[in-house]
Every structure is written in C-alpha cells, then in structure tokens.
C-alpha cells in the first residue's frame, strides 16, 4: 500500500466541489510533480518524457470524428 500524497489546487474546493479537479501539483514521497505534464519540479527538475501509453501511429491513423466517444450508444 502506498502512502497518501498531497494535491495542490488553484481553487477552493469548499467553494465549489468541481474545484477538486483543478490540480496544479502533486506531492508524494518528498517529490513534487506538475499535474498537467507529469514533469518533476522538486527536488530536481526533470521532464517526464514520452507518454508510454500513447501510440502516436494509432492516433495518426484514427479517422473517427472528434466527438465519436461523446455520442450516445
């Protein structure tokens, strides 16, 4: 089991619960990552690198409309 981390938001979740999705940074085990890029920002600056779960070739060959997944089934 992993230890809990800290999420740093840019809005107050007590004002609006939707503000819990506005995460700027995540801190765990003494390290801080930028939520939007997954880059480590503290204690050493280090880019995340390639997103291993994204297949660029598959994305380029996908000819479905942009709203394909939003349509009711």
N, CA, C and O atoms as a Tripos MOL2 file, in Angstrom:
@<TRIPOS>MOLECULE
protein
  292   291    73     0     0
PROTEIN
NO_CHARGES

@<TRIPOS>ATOM
      1 N           0.8450   -1.1810    0.0000 N.3       1 UNK1
      2 CA          0.0000    0.0000    0.0000 C.3       1 UNK1
      3 C           0.8840    1.2350    0.0000 C.2       1 UNK1
      4 O           1.8530    1.3160    0.7550 O.2       1 UNK1
      5 N           0.5460    2.1940   -0.8500 N.am      2 UNK2
      6 CA          1.3560    3.4050   -0.9300 C.3       2 UNK2
      7 C           0.8300    4.4690    0.0220 C.2       2 UNK2
      8 O          -0.3460    4.4820    0.3880 O.2       2 UNK2
      9 N           1.7230    5.3480    0.4060 N.am      3 UNK3
     10 CA          1.3620    6.4290    1.3220 C.3       3 UNK3
     11 C           0.5590    7.4850    0.5760 C.2       3 UNK3
     12 O           0.7500    7.6690   -0.6270 O.2       3 UNK3
     13 N          -0.3250    8.1740    1.2640 N.am      4 UNK4
     14 CA         -1.1050    9.2220    0.5990 C.3       4 UNK4
     15 C          -0.2220   10.3910    0.1920 C.2       4 UNK4
     16 O           0.8250   10.6330    0.7930 O.2       4 UNK4
     17 N          -0.6500   11.1020   -0.8220 N.am      5 UNK5
     18 CA          0.0730   12.2720   -1.2910 C.3       5 UNK5
     19 C          -0.7290   13.5320   -1.0490 C.2       5 UNK5
     20 O          -1.7940   13.4980   -0.4340 O.2       5 UNK5
     21 N          -0.2110   14.6340   -1.5360 N.am      6 UNK6
     22 CA         -0.8720   15.9290   -1.3870 C.3       6 UNK6
     23 C          -1.1290   16.4830   -2.7820 C.2       6 UNK6
     24 O          -0.2520   16.4380   -3.6440 O.2       6 UNK6
     25 N          -2.3200   17.0010   -3.0000 N.am      7 UNK7
     26 CA         -2.6550   17.6590   -4.2610 C.3       7 UNK7
     27 C          -2.7740   19.1470   -4.0050 C.2       7 UNK7
     28 O          -3.4330   19.5670   -3.0540 O.2       7 UNK7
     29 N          -2.1400   19.9450   -4.8470 N.am      8 UNK8
     30 CA         -2.1790   21.4010   -4.7090 C.3       8 UNK8
     31 C          -3.0780   21.9360   -5.8080 C.2       8 UNK8
     32 O          -2.7760   21.7960   -6.9930 O.2       8 UNK8
     33 N          -4.1760   22.5460   -5.4130 N.am      9 UNK9
     34 CA         -5.1460   23.0530   -6.3780 C.3       9 UNK9
     35 C          -5.0230   24.5700   -6.5110 C.2       9 UNK9
     36 O          -4.4040   25.2270   -5.6750 O.2       9 UNK9
     37 N          -5.6150   25.1130   -7.5620 N.am     10 UNK10
     38 CA         -5.5930   26.5610   -7.7310 C.3      10 UNK10
     39 C          -6.9470   27.1980   -7.4230 C.2      10 UNK10
     40 O          -7.1740   28.3680   -7.7320 O.2      10 UNK10
     41 N          -7.8460   26.4180   -6.8100 N.am     11 UNK11
     42 CA         -9.1660   26.9380   -6.4400 C.3      11 UNK11
     43 C          -9.6410   26.2270   -5.1750 C.2      11 UNK11
     44 O          -9.1840   25.1260   -4.8700 O.2      11 UNK11
     45 N         -10.5280   26.8380   -4.4620 N.am     12 UNK12
     46 CA        -11.0040   26.3230   -3.1800 C.3      12 UNK12
     47 C         -12.1250   25.3010   -3.3810 C.2      12 UNK12
     48 O         -13.1960   25.6650   -3.8660 O.2      12 UNK12
     49 N         -11.9040   24.0280   -3.0200 N.am     13 UNK13
     50 CA        -12.9560   23.0210   -3.1800 C.3      13 UNK13
     51 C         -14.1270   23.2140   -2.2190 C.2      13 UNK13
     52 O         -15.1930   22.6350   -2.4280 O.2      13 UNK13
     53 N         -13.9470   24.0160   -1.1710 N.am     14 UNK14
     54 CA        -15.0590   24.2860   -0.2560 C.3      14 UNK14
     55 C         -16.0650   25.2510   -0.8810 C.2      14 UNK14
     56 O         -17.2340   25.2760   -0.4940 O.2      14 UNK14
     57 N         -15.6080   26.0410   -1.8450 N.am     15 UNK15
     58 CA        -16.4890   26.9620   -2.5520 C.3      15 UNK15
     59 C         -17.2900   26.2190   -3.6120 C.2      15 UNK15
     60 O         -18.4940   26.4280   -3.7610 O.2      15 UNK15
     61 N         -16.5990   25.3450   -4.3500 N.am     16 UNK16
     62 CA        -17.2490   24.5640   -5.4080 C.3      16 UNK16
     63 C         -16.5320   23.2160   -5.4890 C.2      16 UNK16
     64 O         -15.3180   23.1830   -5.6930 O.2      16 UNK16
     65 N         -17.2380   22.1310   -5.3370 N.am     17 UNK17
     66 CA        -16.6450   20.7980   -5.3290 C.3      17 UNK17
     67 C         -15.9240   20.4940   -6.6490 C.2      17 UNK17
     68 O         -14.9990   19.6820   -6.6710 O.2      17 UNK17
     69 N         -16.3380   21.1380   -7.7430 N.am     18 UNK18
     70 CA        -15.6720   20.9290   -9.0330 C.3      18 UNK18
     71 C         -14.2220   21.4180   -9.0230 C.2      18 UNK18
     72 O         -13.4250   21.0240   -9.8740 O.2      18 UNK18
     73 N         -13.8900   22.2610   -8.0740 N.am     19 UNK19
     74 CA        -12.5220   22.7650   -7.9640 C.3      19 UNK19
     75 C         -11.5270   21.6670   -7.5790 C.2      19 UNK19
     76 O         -10.3180   21.8740   -7.6900 O.2      19 UNK19
     77 N         -12.0000   20.5230   -7.1370 N.am     20 UNK20
     78 CA        -11.0810   19.4230   -6.8200 C.3      20 UNK20
     79 C         -10.4090   18.8880   -8.0800 C.2      20 UNK20
     80 O          -9.3860   18.2110   -7.9820 O.2      20 UNK20
     81 N         -10.9440   19.1670   -9.2320 N.am     21 UNK21
     82 CA        -10.3500   18.7240  -10.4970 C.3      21 UNK21
     83 C          -9.2990   19.6980  -11.0230 C.2      21 UNK21
     84 O          -8.6140   19.3990  -12.0010 O.2      21 UNK21
     85 N          -9.1660   20.8490  -10.3900 N.am     22 UNK22
     86 CA         -8.2020   21.8610  -10.8460 C.3      22 UNK22
     87 C          -6.8810   21.6810  -10.0970 C.2      22 UNK22
     88 O          -6.5060   22.5100   -9.2680 O.2      22 UNK22
     89 N          -6.1910   20.5940  -10.4020 N.am     23 UNK23
     90 CA         -4.9600   20.2440   -9.7000 C.3      23 UNK23
     91 C          -3.7660   20.8370  -10.4420 C.2      23 UNK23
     92 O          -3.6150   20.6420  -11.6480 O.2      23 UNK23
     93 N          -2.9180   21.5610   -9.7120 N.am     24 UNK24
     94 CA         -1.7030   22.1340  -10.2970 C.3      24 UNK24
     95 C          -0.4940   21.2370  -10.0630 C.2      24 UNK24
     96 O           0.2740   20.9650  -10.9870 O.2      24 UNK24
     97 N          -0.3280   20.7800   -8.8270 N.am     25 UNK25
     98 CA          0.8300   19.9700   -8.4570 C.3      25 UNK25
     99 C           0.4000   18.7920   -7.6000 C.2      25 UNK25
    100 O          -0.6380   18.8290   -6.9390 O.2      25 UNK25
    101 N           1.2220   17.7410   -7.6240 N.am     26 UNK26
    102 CA          1.0090   16.5740   -6.7750 C.3      26 UNK26
    103 C           2.3140   16.3230   -6.0360 C.2      26 UNK26
    104 O           3.3890   16.3560   -6.6340 O.2      26 UNK26
    105 N           2.2170   16.0690   -4.7240 N.am     27 UNK27
    106 CA          3.4020   15.7960   -3.9220 C.3      27 UNK27
    107 C           3.2700   14.4200   -3.2970 C.2      27 UNK27
    108 O           2.2370   14.0940   -2.7120 O.2      27 UNK27
    109 N           4.3110   13.6180   -3.4200 N.am     28 UNK28
    110 CA          4.3310   12.2980   -2.8160 C.3      28 UNK28
    111 C           5.7720   11.9040   -2.5570 C.2      28 UNK28
    112 O           6.6400   12.0930   -3.4090 O.2      28 UNK28
    113 N           6.0180   11.3600   -1.3890 N.am     29 UNK29
    114 CA          7.3460   10.8790   -1.0030 C.3      29 UNK29
    115 C           8.4190   11.9590   -1.1680 C.2      29 UNK29
    116 O           9.5440   11.6640   -1.5710 O.2      29 UNK29
    117 N           8.0670   13.2040   -0.8580 N.am     30 UNK30
    118 CA          9.0310   14.2920   -0.9030 C.3      30 UNK30
    119 C           9.3290   14.8350   -2.2840 C.2      30 UNK30
    120 O          10.2300   15.6600   -2.4370 O.2      30 UNK30
    121 N           8.6010   14.3970   -3.2880 N.am     31 UNK31
    122 CA          8.7870   14.8910   -4.6480 C.3      31 UNK31
    123 C           7.5330   15.6290   -5.0960 C.2      31 UNK31
    124 O           6.4230   15.3110   -4.6670 O.2      31 UNK31
    125 N           7.7230   16.6190   -5.9630 N.am     32 UNK32
    126 CA          6.5970   17.4070   -6.4670 C.3      32 UNK32
    127 C           6.5760   17.3020   -7.9910 C.2      32 UNK32
    128 O           7.5940   17.4970   -8.6560 O.2      32 UNK32
    129 N           5.3900   16.9880   -8.5330 N.am     33 UNK33
    130 CA          5.1930   16.8870   -9.9780 C.3      33 UNK33
    131 C           4.1490   17.8930  -10.4250 C.2      33 UNK33
    132 O           3.1940   18.1750   -9.7020 O.2      33 UNK33
    133 N           4.3380   18.4340  -11.6220 N.am     34 UNK34
    134 CA          3.3330   19.3040  -12.2210 C.3      34 UNK34
    135 C           2.2490   18.4040  -12.8030 C.2      34 UNK34
    136 O           2.5370   17.5290  -13.6190 O.2      34 UNK34
    137 N           1.0230   18.6130  -12.3910 N.am     35 UNK35
    138 CA         -0.0660   17.7050  -12.7600 C.3      35 UNK35
    139 C          -0.3450   17.6780  -14.2530 C.2      35 UNK35
    140 O          -0.6690   16.6180  -14.7890 O.2      35 UNK35
    141 N          -0.2300   18.7930  -14.9350 N.am     36 UNK36
    142 CA         -0.5950   18.8380  -16.3520 C.3      36 UNK36
    143 C           0.4140   18.1420  -17.2640 C.2      36 UNK36
    144 O           0.0510   17.6950  -18.3510 O.2      36 UNK36
    145 N           1.6790   18.0440  -16.8370 N.am     37 UNK37
    146 CA          2.7090   17.4610  -17.6890 C.3      37 UNK37
    147 C           3.3780   16.2260  -17.0900 C.2      37 UNK37
    148 O           4.0560   15.4850  -17.8010 O.2      37 UNK37
    149 N           3.1950   16.0010  -15.8040 N.am     38 UNK38
    150 CA          3.8590   14.9390  -15.0440 C.3      38 UNK38
    151 C           5.3600   15.1780  -14.9040 C.2      38 UNK38
    152 O           6.0940   14.2710  -14.5130 O.2      38 UNK38
    153 N           5.8240   16.3930  -15.2190 N.am     39 UNK39
    154 CA          7.2330   16.7320  -15.0230 C.3      39 UNK39
    155 C           7.5200   16.8660  -13.5320 C.2      39 UNK39
    156 O           6.7150   17.4210  -12.7840 O.2      39 UNK39
    157 N           8.6760   16.3520  -13.1050 N.am     40 UNK40
    158 CA          9.0880   16.5440  -11.7130 C.3      40 UNK40
    159 C           9.6280   17.9550  -11.5870 C.2      40 UNK40
    160 O          10.4440   18.3790  -12.4060 O.2      40 UNK40
    161 N           9.1850   18.6970  -10.5680 N.am     41 UNK41
    162 CA          9.6320   20.0780  -10.3960 C.3      41 UNK41
    163 C          10.4410   20.2840   -9.1190 C.2      41 UNK41
    164 O          11.1090   21.3050   -8.9590 O.2      41 UNK41
    165 N          10.3790   19.2980   -8.1990 N.am     42 UNK42
    166 CA         11.1650   19.4220   -6.9740 C.3      42 UNK42
    167 C          11.4180   18.0520   -6.3970 C.2      42 UNK42
    168 O          10.4750   17.2610   -6.4170 O.2      42 UNK42
    169 N          12.5270   17.6860   -5.9040 N.am     43 UNK43
    170 CA         13.7320   18.4610   -5.6180 C.3      43 UNK43
    171 C          14.6190   18.6920   -6.8350 C.2      43 UNK43
    172 O          15.4650   19.5860   -6.8120 O.2      43 UNK43
    173 N          14.4470   17.9100   -7.8940 N.am     44 UNK44
    174 CA         15.1990   18.1600   -9.1190 C.3      44 UNK44
    175 C          14.2090   18.3360  -10.2630 C.2      44 UNK44
    176 O          13.1990   17.6370  -10.3380 O.2      44 UNK44
    177 N          14.5110   19.2800  -11.1530 N.am     45 UNK45
    178 CA         13.6520   19.4780  -12.3190 C.3      45 UNK45
    179 C          13.9660   18.3990  -13.3340 C.2      45 UNK45
    180 O          15.1140   18.2240  -13.7400 O.2      45 UNK45
    181 N          12.9280   17.6730  -13.7400 N.am     46 UNK46
    182 CA         13.1480   16.5860  -14.6830 C.3      46 UNK46
    183 C          11.8780   16.3870  -15.5000 C.2      46 UNK46
    184 O          10.8060   16.1810  -14.9310 O.2      46 UNK46
    185 N          11.9840   16.4480  -16.8380 N.am     47 UNK47
    186 CA         10.7910   16.2240  -17.6580 C.3      47 UNK47
    187 C          10.3470   14.7670  -17.5670 C.2      47 UNK47
    188 O          11.1640   13.8700  -17.3590 O.2      47 UNK47
    189 N           9.0570   14.5430  -17.7240 N.am     48 UNK48
    190 CA          8.5180   13.1850  -17.6460 C.3      48 UNK48
    191 C           9.0140   12.3300  -18.7940 C.2      48 UNK48
    192 O           9.3450   11.1610  -18.6020 O.2      48 UNK48
    193 N           9.0680   12.9050  -19.9890 N.am     49 UNK49
    194 CA          9.4920   12.1360  -21.1590 C.3      49 UNK49
    195 C           8.2820   11.7180  -21.9740 C.2      49 UNK49
    196 O           7.2090   12.3150  -21.8810 O.2      49 UNK49
    197 N           8.4770   10.6770  -22.7750 N.am     50 UNK50
    198 CA          7.3920   10.1910  -23.6200 C.3      50 UNK50
    199 C           6.2950    9.5540  -22.7740 C.2      50 UNK50
    200 O           6.5670    8.8850  -21.7780 O.2      50 UNK50
    201 N           5.0620    9.7720  -23.1870 N.am     51 UNK51
    202 CA          3.9320    9.1260  -22.5300 C.3      51 UNK51
    203 C           3.8260    7.7190  -23.1030 C.2      51 UNK51
    204 O           3.3110    7.5390  -24.2070 O.2      51 UNK51
    205 N           4.3030    6.7300  -22.3740 N.am     52 UNK52
    206 CA          4.4120    5.3660  -22.8930 C.3      52 UNK52
    207 C           3.0610    4.7560  -23.2550 C.2      52 UNK52
    208 O           3.0110    3.7840  -24.0080 O.2      52 UNK52
    209 N           1.9810    5.2990  -22.7410 N.am     53 UNK53
    210 CA          0.6630    4.7420  -23.0240 C.3      53 UNK53
    211 C           0.0270    5.3340  -24.2860 C.2      53 UNK53
    212 O          -1.0610    4.9120  -24.6790 O.2      53 UNK53
    213 N           0.6830    6.2960  -24.9190 N.am     54 UNK54
    214 CA          0.1520    6.9150  -26.1320 C.3      54 UNK54
    215 C           0.8690    6.3300  -27.3450 C.2      54 UNK54
    216 O           2.0970    6.3670  -27.4240 O.2      54 UNK54
    217 N           0.1140    5.8010  -28.2730 N.am     55 UNK55
    218 CA          0.6550    5.2420  -29.5120 C.3      55 UNK55
    219 C           0.4150    6.2550  -30.6320 C.2      55 UNK55
    220 O          -0.6920    6.3570  -31.1620 O.2      55 UNK55
    221 N           1.4610    7.0010  -30.9860 N.am     56 UNK56
    222 CA          1.3380    8.0510  -31.9890 C.3      56 UNK56
    223 C           0.8580    7.5420  -33.3370 C.2      56 UNK56
    224 O           0.0710    8.2120  -34.0070 O.2      56 UNK56
    225 N           1.3210    6.3640  -33.7450 N.am     57 UNK57
    226 CA          0.8890    5.8020  -35.0280 C.3      57 UNK57
    227 C          -0.6060    5.5220  -35.0220 C.2      57 UNK57
    228 O          -1.2980    5.7640  -36.0110 O.2      57 UNK57
    229 N          -1.0970    5.0120  -33.9050 N.am     58 UNK58
    230 CA         -2.5270    4.7210  -33.7890 C.3      58 UNK58
    231 C          -3.3440    6.0200  -33.8520 C.2      58 UNK58
    232 O          -4.4020    6.0630  -34.4810 O.2      58 UNK58
    233 N          -2.8500    7.0670  -33.2020 N.am     59 UNK59
    234 CA         -3.5670    8.3470  -33.2280 C.3      59 UNK59
    235 C          -3.6140    8.9350  -34.6310 C.2      59 UNK59
    236 O          -4.6390    9.4800  -35.0420 O.2      59 UNK59
    237 N          -2.5210    8.8310  -35.3640 N.am     60 UNK60
    238 CA         -2.4800    9.3780  -36.7180 C.3      60 UNK60
    239 C          -3.4140    8.6310  -37.6640 C.2      60 UNK60
    240 O          -3.9460    9.2240  -38.6030 O.2      60 UNK60
    241 N          -3.6180    7.3400  -37.4290 N.am     61 UNK61
    242 CA         -4.4480    6.5540  -38.3430 C.3      61 UNK61
    243 C          -5.9220    6.5140  -37.9330 C.2      61 UNK61
    244 O          -6.7440    5.9260  -38.6360 O.2      61 UNK61
    245 N          -6.2570    7.1310  -36.8090 N.am     62 UNK62
    246 CA         -7.6410    7.1340  -36.3300 C.3      62 UNK62
    247 C          -8.4500    8.1390  -37.1440 C.2      62 UNK62
    248 O          -8.1830    9.3400  -37.0910 O.2      62 UNK62
    249 N          -9.4240    7.6590  -37.8890 N.am     63 UNK63
    250 CA        -10.2100    8.5620  -38.7350 C.3      63 UNK63
    251 C         -11.6120    8.8350  -38.1830 C.2      63 UNK63
    252 O         -12.4730    9.3540  -38.8940 O.2      63 UNK63
    253 N         -11.8370    8.4850  -36.9200 N.am     64 UNK64
    254 CA        -13.1480    8.7750  -36.3120 C.3      64 UNK64
    255 C         -13.2800   10.2660  -36.0370 C.2      64 UNK64
    256 O         -12.2730   10.9390  -35.8150 O.2      64 UNK64
    257 N         -14.5100   10.8010  -36.0460 N.am     65 UNK65
    258 CA        -14.7190   12.2150  -35.7190 C.3      65 UNK65
    259 C         -14.3040   12.4990  -34.2710 C.2      65 UNK65
    260 O         -14.2820   11.5990  -33.4310 O.2      65 UNK65
    261 N         -13.9840   13.7400  -34.0040 N.am     66 UNK66
    262 CA        -13.5060   14.1410  -32.6900 C.3      66 UNK66
    263 C         -14.5240   13.8190  -31.5910 C.2      66 UNK66
    264 O         -14.1320   13.4590  -30.4800 O.2      66 UNK66
    265 N         -15.8030   13.9410  -31.8800 N.am     67 UNK67
    266 CA        -16.8340   13.7150  -30.8580 C.3      67 UNK67
    267 C         -17.3310   12.2610  -30.8330 C.2      67 UNK67
    268 O         -18.3960   11.9920  -30.2770 O.2      67 UNK67
    269 N         -16.6050   11.3500  -31.4070 N.am     68 UNK68
    270 CA        -17.0270    9.9510  -31.5070 C.3      68 UNK68
    271 C         -17.3890    9.3550  -30.1370 C.2      68 UNK68
    272 O         -18.4270    8.7070  -30.0110 O.2      68 UNK68
    273 N         -16.5610    9.5620  -29.1240 N.am     69 UNK69
    274 CA        -16.7820    8.9570  -27.8030 C.3      69 UNK69
    275 C         -17.8630    9.6770  -27.0100 C.2      69 UNK69
    276 O         -18.3330    9.1460  -26.0040 O.2      69 UNK69
    277 N         -18.2710   10.8700  -27.4310 N.am     70 UNK70
    278 CA        -19.3110   11.6130  -26.7150 C.3      70 UNK70
    279 C         -20.7190   11.2510  -27.1830 C.2      70 UNK70
    280 O         -21.7010   11.6470  -26.5550 O.2      70 UNK70
    281 N         -20.8210   10.5230  -28.2490 N.am     71 UNK71
    282 CA        -22.1270   10.1890  -28.8090 C.3      71 UNK71
    283 C         -22.7960    9.0770  -27.9990 C.2      71 UNK71
    284 O         -22.1270    8.1580  -27.5270 O.2      71 UNK71
    285 N         -24.1290    9.1670  -27.8390 N.am     72 UNK72
    286 CA        -24.8330    8.0960  -27.1230 C.3      72 UNK72
    287 C         -24.7830    6.7860  -27.9320 C.2      72 UNK72
    288 O         -24.8090    6.8030  -29.1620 O.2      72 UNK72
    289 N         -24.7160    5.7090  -27.2490 N.am     73 UNK73
    290 CA        -24.6550    4.3870  -27.8960 C.3      73 UNK73
    291 C         -25.9910    3.7210  -27.8620 C.2      73 UNK73
    292 O         -26.1380    2.6040  -28.3570 O.2      73 UNK73
@<TRIPOS>BOND
     1     1     2 1
     2     2     3 1
     3     3     4 2
     4     3     5 am
     5     5     6 1
     6     6     7 1
     7     7     8 2
     8     7     9 am
     9     9    10 1
    10    10    11 1
    11    11    12 2
    12    11    13 am
    13    13    14 1
    14    14    15 1
    15    15    16 2
    16    15    17 am
    17    17    18 1
    18    18    19 1
    19    19    20 2
    20    19    21 am
    21    21    22 1
    22    22    23 1
    23    23    24 2
    24    23    25 am
    25    25    26 1
    26    26    27 1
    27    27    28 2
    28    27    29 am
    29    29    30 1
    30    30    31 1
    31    31    32 2
    32    31    33 am
    33    33    34 1
    34    34    35 1
    35    35    36 2
    36    35    37 am
    37    37    38 1
    38    38    39 1
    39    39    40 2
    40    39    41 am
    41    41    42 1
    42    42    43 1
    43    43    44 2
    44    43    45 am
    45    45    46 1
    46    46    47 1
    47    47    48 2
    48    47    49 am
    49    49    50 1
    50    50    51 1
    51    51    52 2
    52    51    53 am
    53    53    54 1
    54    54    55 1
    55    55    56 2
    56    55    57 am
    57    57    58 1
    58    58    59 1
    59    59    60 2
    60    59    61 am
    61    61    62 1
    62    62    63 1
    63    63    64 2
    64    63    65 am
    65    65    66 1
    66    66    67 1
    67    67    68 2
    68    67    69 am
    69    69    70 1
    70    70    71 1
    71    71    72 2
    72    71    73 am
    73    73    74 1
    74    74    75 1
    75    75    76 2
    76    75    77 am
    77    77    78 1
    78    78    79 1
    79    79    80 2
    80    79    81 am
    81    81    82 1
    82    82    83 1
    83    83    84 2
    84    83    85 am
    85    85    86 1
    86    86    87 1
    87    87    88 2
    88    87    89 am
    89    89    90 1
    90    90    91 1
    91    91    92 2
    92    91    93 am
    93    93    94 1
    94    94    95 1
    95    95    96 2
    96    95    97 am
    97    97    98 1
    98    98    99 1
    99    99   100 2
   100    99   101 am
   101   101   102 1
   102   102   103 1
   103   103   104 2
   104   103   105 am
   105   105   106 1
   106   106   107 1
   107   107   108 2
   108   107   109 am
   109   109   110 1
   110   110   111 1
   111   111   112 2
   112   111   113 am
   113   113   114 1
   114   114   115 1
   115   115   116 2
   116   115   117 am
   117   117   118 1
   118   118   119 1
   119   119   120 2
   120   119   121 am
   121   121   122 1
   122   122   123 1
   123   123   124 2
   124   123   125 am
   125   125   126 1
   126   126   127 1
   127   127   128 2
   128   127   129 am
   129   129   130 1
   130   130   131 1
   131   131   132 2
   132   131   133 am
   133   133   134 1
   134   134   135 1
   135   135   136 2
   136   135   137 am
   137   137   138 1
   138   138   139 1
   139   139   140 2
   140   139   141 am
   141   141   142 1
   142   142   143 1
   143   143   144 2
   144   143   145 am
   145   145   146 1
   146   146   147 1
   147   147   148 2
   148   147   149 am
   149   149   150 1
   150   150   151 1
   151   151   152 2
   152   151   153 am
   153   153   154 1
   154   154   155 1
   155   155   156 2
   156   155   157 am
   157   157   158 1
   158   158   159 1
   159   159   160 2
   160   159   161 am
   161   161   162 1
   162   162   163 1
   163   163   164 2
   164   163   165 am
   165   165   166 1
   166   166   167 1
   167   167   168 2
   168   167   169 am
   169   169   170 1
   170   170   171 1
   171   171   172 2
   172   171   173 am
   173   173   174 1
   174   174   175 1
   175   175   176 2
   176   175   177 am
   177   177   178 1
   178   178   179 1
   179   179   180 2
   180   179   181 am
   181   181   182 1
   182   182   183 1
   183   183   184 2
   184   183   185 am
   185   185   186 1
   186   186   187 1
   187   187   188 2
   188   187   189 am
   189   189   190 1
   190   190   191 1
   191   191   192 2
   192   191   193 am
   193   193   194 1
   194   194   195 1
   195   195   196 2
   196   195   197 am
   197   197   198 1
   198   198   199 1
   199   199   200 2
   200   199   201 am
   201   201   202 1
   202   202   203 1
   203   203   204 2
   204   203   205 am
   205   205   206 1
   206   206   207 1
   207   207   208 2
   208   207   209 am
   209   209   210 1
   210   210   211 1
   211   211   212 2
   212   211   213 am
   213   213   214 1
   214   214   215 1
   215   215   216 2
   216   215   217 am
   217   217   218 1
   218   218   219 1
   219   219   220 2
   220   219   221 am
   221   221   222 1
   222   222   223 1
   223   223   224 2
   224   223   225 am
   225   225   226 1
   226   226   227 1
   227   227   228 2
   228   227   229 am
   229   229   230 1
   230   230   231 1
   231   231   232 2
   232   231   233 am
   233   233   234 1
   234   234   235 1
   235   235   236 2
   236   235   237 am
   237   237   238 1
   238   238   239 1
   239   239   240 2
   240   239   241 am
   241   241   242 1
   242   242   243 1
   243   243   244 2
   244   243   245 am
   245   245   246 1
   246   246   247 1
   247   247   248 2
   248   247   249 am
   249   249   250 1
   250   250   251 1
   251   251   252 2
   252   251   253 am
   253   253   254 1
   254   254   255 1
   255   255   256 2
   256   255   257 am
   257   257   258 1
   258   258   259 1
   259   259   260 2
   260   259   261 am
   261   261   262 1
   262   262   263 1
   263   263   264 2
   264   263   265 am
   265   265   266 1
   266   266   267 1
   267   267   268 2
   268   267   269 am
   269   269   270 1
   270   270   271 1
   271   271   272 2
   272   271   273 am
   273   273   274 1
   274   274   275 1
   275   275   276 2
   276   275   277 am
   277   277   278 1
   278   278   279 1
   279   279   280 2
   280   279   281 am
   281   281   282 1
   282   282   283 1
   283   283   284 2
   284   283   285 am
   285   285   286 1
   286   286   287 1
   287   287   288 2
   288   287   289 am
   289   289   290 1
   290   290   291 1
   291   291   292 2
@<TRIPOS>SUBSTRUCTURE
     1 UNK1         2 RESIDUE 1 A UNK
     2 UNK2         6 RESIDUE 1 A UNK
     3 UNK3        10 RESIDUE 1 A UNK
     4 UNK4        14 RESIDUE 1 A UNK
     5 UNK5        18 RESIDUE 1 A UNK
     6 UNK6        22 RESIDUE 1 A UNK
     7 UNK7        26 RESIDUE 1 A UNK
     8 UNK8        30 RESIDUE 1 A UNK
     9 UNK9        34 RESIDUE 1 A UNK
    10 UNK10       38 RESIDUE 1 A UNK
    11 UNK11       42 RESIDUE 1 A UNK
    12 UNK12       46 RESIDUE 1 A UNK
    13 UNK13       50 RESIDUE 1 A UNK
    14 UNK14       54 RESIDUE 1 A UNK
    15 UNK15       58 RESIDUE 1 A UNK
    16 UNK16       62 RESIDUE 1 A UNK
    17 UNK17       66 RESIDUE 1 A UNK
    18 UNK18       70 RESIDUE 1 A UNK
    19 UNK19       74 RESIDUE 1 A UNK
    20 UNK20       78 RESIDUE 1 A UNK
    21 UNK21       82 RESIDUE 1 A UNK
    22 UNK22       86 RESIDUE 1 A UNK
    23 UNK23       90 RESIDUE 1 A UNK
    24 UNK24       94 RESIDUE 1 A UNK
    25 UNK25       98 RESIDUE 1 A UNK
    26 UNK26      102 RESIDUE 1 A UNK
    27 UNK27      106 RESIDUE 1 A UNK
    28 UNK28      110 RESIDUE 1 A UNK
    29 UNK29      114 RESIDUE 1 A UNK
    30 UNK30      118 RESIDUE 1 A UNK
    31 UNK31      122 RESIDUE 1 A UNK
    32 UNK32      126 RESIDUE 1 A UNK
    33 UNK33      130 RESIDUE 1 A UNK
    34 UNK34      134 RESIDUE 1 A UNK
    35 UNK35      138 RESIDUE 1 A UNK
    36 UNK36      142 RESIDUE 1 A UNK
    37 UNK37      146 RESIDUE 1 A UNK
    38 UNK38      150 RESIDUE 1 A UNK
    39 UNK39      154 RESIDUE 1 A UNK
    40 UNK40      158 RESIDUE 1 A UNK
    41 UNK41      162 RESIDUE 1 A UNK
    42 UNK42      166 RESIDUE 1 A UNK
    43 UNK43      170 RESIDUE 1 A UNK
    44 UNK44      174 RESIDUE 1 A UNK
    45 UNK45      178 RESIDUE 1 A UNK
    46 UNK46      182 RESIDUE 1 A UNK
    47 UNK47      186 RESIDUE 1 A UNK
    48 UNK48      190 RESIDUE 1 A UNK
    49 UNK49      194 RESIDUE 1 A UNK
    50 UNK50      198 RESIDUE 1 A UNK
    51 UNK51      202 RESIDUE 1 A UNK
    52 UNK52      206 RESIDUE 1 A UNK
    53 UNK53      210 RESIDUE 1 A UNK
    54 UNK54      214 RESIDUE 1 A UNK
    55 UNK55      218 RESIDUE 1 A UNK
    56 UNK56      222 RESIDUE 1 A UNK
    57 UNK57      226 RESIDUE 1 A UNK
    58 UNK58      230 RESIDUE 1 A UNK
    59 UNK59      234 RESIDUE 1 A UNK
    60 UNK60      238 RESIDUE 1 A UNK
    61 UNK61      242 RESIDUE 1 A UNK
    62 UNK62      246 RESIDUE 1 A UNK
    63 UNK63      250 RESIDUE 1 A UNK
    64 UNK64      254 RESIDUE 1 A UNK
    65 UNK65      258 RESIDUE 1 A UNK
    66 UNK66      262 RESIDUE 1 A UNK
    67 UNK67      266 RESIDUE 1 A UNK
    68 UNK68      270 RESIDUE 1 A UNK
    69 UNK69      274 RESIDUE 1 A UNK
    70 UNK70      278 RESIDUE 1 A UNK
    71 UNK71      282 RESIDUE 1 A UNK
    72 UNK72      286 RESIDUE 1 A UNK
    73 UNK73      290 RESIDUE 1 A UNK
